[in-house]
Amino acid sequence: MKFSLASVMVMVGSATAFTPSAFMPRTTTAVHMSAVETPLYTYTKSEELFNEAKTLMPGGVSSPVRAFKSVGGLPVVFEKVKGPYAWDVDGNKYIDYVGTWGPAILGHADDDVLDAVKETMDKGTSFGAPCPLENDLAKMVIAAVPSVEMVRFTNSGTEACMGMIRLCRAHTNREKVIKFEGCYHGHADSFLVQAGSGVATLGLPDSPGVPESATKATLCAEYNNLESVKAIFEENKDEIAAVILEPVVGNSGFIKPDKEFLEGLRELTTEGGAVLVFDEVMTGFRVSYGGAQEYFGVTPDVTTMGKVIGGGLPVGAYGGKKEIMELVAPAGPMYQAGTLSGNPLAMRAGIETLKKLSEPGVYDELERKSKKLVDGIVAAGKKHGHAISGDTAGGMFGWYFTEGPVKNFQEATKADPEKFGKWHKMMLERGVYLAPSMYEAGFMSMAHTDEDIERTIEIADEVMSQL
């Protein structure tokens, strides 16, 4: 789609790392501003490429949320990324708070990570055999994550969760698992379950093609509601294999747990002989170096990981107590395998990323910047009369167009989707790239500067004034 030139108001004397021409915002308004003509974003090439993609791939994308169905309009097609920025095929530049959905915690295309991957690539892209880099990354993960004594690498978070649930059932010789409404654990059949309106309900398939038999053993509880979990345990005595949750929910927007909720789950699972699993594909090495379990001081039995530990390359992992992990083949009878698992490129990228994340002060700085961004945007929303709330944990954050705090998925659904769609579109066309769904968290990187954040808040204030 093409846009004509329009009068744009630009802050005089504003301290920002971006000139109007670099950002090409469509419109801004503020006190003490002067009008200048600024070229507006055009999306001609993005539109052409996406329309072609729709004839080649279902919906034109390789993962559904990228299609912008939740916010309307057509997605922009990226050409390149660097640091905290992304450029689309039409040359438009964005401050990016998606960060390839979490992995880009150092910023996109970190020079040290790229150099390490290039050096490793000269030795081959995949061995299909053990390599020393697996040992190196495994030792770093085990040293960092409190629950992990042994680890198995996979190629994605979904794959890690598939192995994890099989492992929990093998360890307990039980079938039933408890998950929480609004928590996402990949697209395996047994996890594609939606909860009913009750506090705790039997799971029903949430996608065509998922047989009821695949979800009969998946029971749903309400996040941050310990009583709903207790009720399921009481109704299914000695039948629960595992309780699985995102320790910070990033797939219903952004929902932090009450620490008492996590502590209660730890007690319930211990008493009930079930495995407590933290799905830290999103939160691992993102909210703190030791993940959410370090952040909240509650240690599960098994942990799934992904995203950050691959440094931007495809990766997943699951790990836990040695006595549980030794059930995994070939040490034990529980089978799981992967052609590209532990490939040297992903291992090296992960190693170089974790080296940088282990430096003092990294997570304090990530949380400081996340809080500055969220506080600024929430303040701008309230200034212009919008119901809005937000929160942060390390380098992860989110907000809702509803009065908060939001404690579970049902409360998240009370947010205003129409307003979010308009907000997303208006931020995008002014040079801020946010997740194209109100049910996705945002991500801060070490590469984002205070100027980036201040510029984002300025744009948000102007957008809020027009919503």
N, C-alpha and C positions, 0 to 999 in steps of 0.2 A: 504494500500500500504506500502511496505517496502523500506527502504533506507539503503544503505551501509554506512560505515564510510568514511569520507573524511577529508582532511586537512582543518582545520579551523584556522583563524587568530584571536587572542584574544588580546585586548589592554593591554599593560603592565602598571601596576600601575593605571588602571582605577578605579575611585571611583564608585562602583556600588553595589547594594544590592544583586546582583545575581552572582553566580559563573557560569563558563561555563557549569559545569555538571548540575546545577539546571535548566538552560535554554535550554541546548543542541542545540545551534544554528547550522545551517548547514554550513554557511560560513560567514565570515566577513573579510573586508579588511580595512586597515588604515595604516598611516605612523607609523613607529616605532613599528611594531607588530612582534610577533614571532609565528611560526606555532606549533600547538599542534593537536593531534588526539582527536576529540570529537565525541561521539556517536550522530548520527542524529535521528531526530524524526521518529518514526514508527507509522503508523495509522492502523495497522492490525485490532484491535478490533473495531475501529470506522467504518472501511469499512464493517466489518461483521455485525455490528449492524444496520448500515444504509441500507445495502442491504436487511436485514430481514425486516426493517421498511417499505421499499417500497412495500412489499407484504401485509402489514397490514394497512397502512395509505396512502392516496393519496400523491404521491411524496415522501413518507417516513417522512413527517413532519406534525406538527400541525399548522404551519403558513408558507406561501410560501417562504419568504426571507431566511429562515434558510437552504434551500436546496442548496445554493451556485450556483444557476442557473446563476446569473448575473456575477459571477467571474470564473466559471468553477471549475472542480474538485469536490471532495466529501466533505461534511461537516464533521467537527470533532464532536464527541459526548462527551458531558461533563459528568464528574463523580462528581465533587464538585467545589464549589467556596468559596472564603474567601477574605475579604478585596478587593484589586484591582486585584486579581488573579483568574484564572480559571485553572482547571486541566481536561484533557480529560481522556477517559477510558484507553488510552495507557500510562498514567502517565506523559504526556507532560504538562508543565506549561507555562501559558501565562500571560502577562500583558493585562488586559481586558479593552477596551475602548468602549464596547457596554453596559455593566452594565445592563444586562437583558432589553435592549432597553429603559433605562432611570431611572427606579425606584431605582437602587442601588446607590443613591447619597451619602450615608454614606460609601459606600463600601459594598461588599457582606456579608451577614450573620453577620451583626453587633451584637455584643454580647448582648448589652442592649435591642435591639429590639427582639432578639431571646428569651431572658429570659422573657420578658414581654409577648410574644406570648405563650410560654410554660406555664406560670402561668395562662393565660386566657384560654388556651386549657383545663386545668383541670376542668373548669366550663362548658365546652361544646363548640362545634365548630360552631354551628348555632342554633339560637333560633326561627327564624320565628316570632319574636315578638319584640317590642321595647326593647332596652337595654341602660343603661346609657352611654356607650361608644360612641354611636351615637351622643348624646348631646355634649360630650366632644370634639369630632373631629369637629363637626359642628361649635362650638364656635371658635375653632382655625382657621378654614377656613374663617369664616366670619370676624374675627379680622384681618386676614392677607391680604385678597384679596379685593381690593378697590370696585369692582363692586358687591360683594356678600353680600346680606342682609338676604337671606334664601338659603338653599341648599338641594338638593335631592341626596342621594347616590344611585349608581347603581353598577354593577359588572364589567364593562369594559368601556373604552373610547368610543367604538362603541355604546354601549347602552346609554351612556350619550348623545351622539350626536343625536341618534334617538329620545330621549325625548326632546332634545333641539329644534330640527326643528319643531316638533309637537307643542311645546309650543309657538314658534315664530308665527306660523300660527294661533294658537288659539288667541293669544294676538292681532294680527293685523287684523284678519279675511281676510288675503290675502294668496296667495299660492306661488308666485314666490320668489325664493331666489337666491342671487348672491354668487357664490364661485369663487375661483381663481385657474387657471391652476397650477397644481403641488402641491396643498394643499390637504391633505388627512384627511378625517373626519370619518374614519371607513368604514365598508363595507355594510352599508345600501344602498338599491337600488338608492335612490335619490342622493347619494353622489358619486356613481361610474360613474363619468362623465369625459370625456376628452374634452378639448377645441380644436377648430380647429385652423387653422393658423392665423385667423383674430384676431384683438385686443379683440373683444368680440363676442361670438357666442353662438347659442343655444347649449345646451349640448346633446351629443349623448351617449348612453349606452357604457360603457367601459368593460363590461363583458357579456358573454352569459348568458341568463336567466334573464337579467334585461329588462323589457318591456319599450318601448319608452314612454309609458304613465307615467312611474315613474320618468322620467328625463325631461319631457317637461317643467316643472316649475323650472328647475335648469339652471341658466344662468351663463356663465363663463366669467370672466374678467382676465386681465393680472396683475400679482402681481407687485406692485410698480408703477403702471400706473393708476393714478387717473382719467385721461381722459376716459379710457376704462370703468370705473365704472359710470362716469357721463353720458356717452352715453347710457348705459343700463337703467339708471334711466329716462332719457329723452324719451326713446322709450317705457317705461313701467310705465307711470305716475300713481301713486297711486296704483300700483300693487305689489310692492316689499315688502315682509314680513321681510326679513332679509338680511344682508350682513355678511357672515361667512368666517373667515380666520384663518390660523395659524399666530399669530403675529410675530413669527420667524418660517420660514419654515424649518421643519426637515425631510420632506418626499420628497424633491427634492435635497437632499444633505443638505446644510446649507445656507439659504438665510435670511439676516437681512432686515427688512423694513426700508425705509426712514421714519424718524419721521413725516415728512410732509405728507407722504402717510397715516399714521395712523390718523393724525389729520384731514386730508381731509375726510377720511371715517367717522369719528365722526361727522363732519359737515353735510355731505351728508345724512347720515341716520337720523339725527335729523330733518333736513329740509324735508326729504321725508317720515317721519313717519314710518321708518323701524327700526328694532331691529339690533343693532351692536353686533355681537357675536365674541368673541375671543375663539378659540379652543385652550385651554391651557393644553390639555392632556399631551403634551410633555414639554411645557415651564413652566407650573405651579409649583411653588416651586423649579424650576430648574435653571432659569436664575436670579431670585431673590426670596426673601421670599414671596413677593406679586405677583409673576409671571411677565410676559412680560408687563402687564398693569402698574405695578409699575416701571419696568425698563425703559419704554419709557414715562411714565406720561400721558397715554391716557386710559380713563376708558370706557369699553364697557357697554352694558346693561345686557348681559348674558355671562356667562363663563362656558366652559366645562373643566373638570379636570380628572385626572387619575394618573397612574404610581406612582409618588412620594408619593401621599397622601395615598397610601396603603402600603407603606413601604416594597414592594416586594410581596405583596399578591394581588389577583385580586380585582380591585376596579375601580370605575368611579364616577363622580359626575357632576351635573350641578346646577348652582346657578345664582342669579341675584337680580334685584330690587324686593322688597317685593310685589309690585303691580302686577308684572308679575308672580312671583313664586306662588302666591296664586291661580293661575288658575289650578295648578297641583292637581290632586285627592289625598286625599279626601277633600282638602280645596276647590277645584274647579272642573270644569267639564272635564279638560284634563286628560285622563287616561294614567297612566304608572305605572308598578309594577315590582317586582322582588323577587323571592323566597329567594335568598341569599343576597339581598341588605342590607347593614348595618350590615353584620355579625360581631360578636365580634372579631374574629381574625384579619380581615382586619382593623377594627377600631382601635384596640390596636396597631397594627404595625404602622399605620399611625400616631397615637398620639405620640408614642415614637420617630418616625422619625422627626416629626415637632418640638418636643421639642429641639432636637439637632440642627436642622436647624435654630431655632430662636436665637441661641447664637450669640453674636457680632462677626463680622469679617468673618463669614462662606462664604458668597458669594464673598467677596473681595478675599479670598484665592482660591475659585474655579475658579474665573476669572483669577487670576494671573497664576495658574497652566495651565489652558486651553490656555492662551496666550503664555506661555512659550513653550508648546508643539507645537502649530500651527506655531509660529514664527520659531521654530527650524526646523520643517519639511519643511516649505516653503523655508527657507534659504538653506537647504540641496538640495532641488529640483532645485532651481535656480543655485546653485553652480555647479550642473552637467548638466546644460543647458536645464532643463525641464520648459515648461510653466506650472505654478502652482500659485494658489491663495488660501487664506483661511481667516477665520474670527472666532470670538468667541462671546458669550454672556453668562455671568455667567459660569455655569458648562456645557455648550453646545458648540460644535464647529464643524467645517468641512473644507474641502479643495477640490479643483477641479484641474484636470490636464488641465487647460486652463488659459489664461490671465484673470484676474479679473478687477474689482469686478463683481461677478455674481449677477444680480438683479432680475431674474425671471426664470421660468422653461425653456423657450426657450434658454436662455443663458447657463443654466446648461447642456442642451443636447449637447452643443458644446464641452464639456469635452471629453477626450479620453477614451472610455470604455475599449479598448484593453489594454492600459497602466495601467488602474486601476486594471484590472483583474490580470495582472502580478504582480503589486505592492502588491495587497492583498495576493496573494499566497506566495510571497517571504517574506513578513512581518510575515505571519502566521507561516511559517516553521522556522522562527527565534525567535518565541516566543512572537509575538504581535498579539493580537486578535482584529481586526477591523471589522466594519459592512461589511457584504459580499454583498454590493451594493454601487455604487457611488451615489445613490440617498437616502442615509440615513445619518443622523447626527451622530456625536460621542459624548460620555458623559464622563466627568471627575467626580471623586468622591473625597470625603474628605480623603479617605484611600490612594490614589495615593501619592507617595513621590516624591521629586525632583529627587531622584536616579532613580525611575521608569521612569520618564519623560526623564531624560538624557540618560538612557539606550535605550529608544525608539528612541530618536533622533540619537544616534549612529548607531542603526540598520537601521534606515531610510536613513542615509547618505550612508551606505554601499549598501543598496538596490538601491538607486537612481543612484549610480555609475554603476549599472549593467542593469538598465532598458533600 
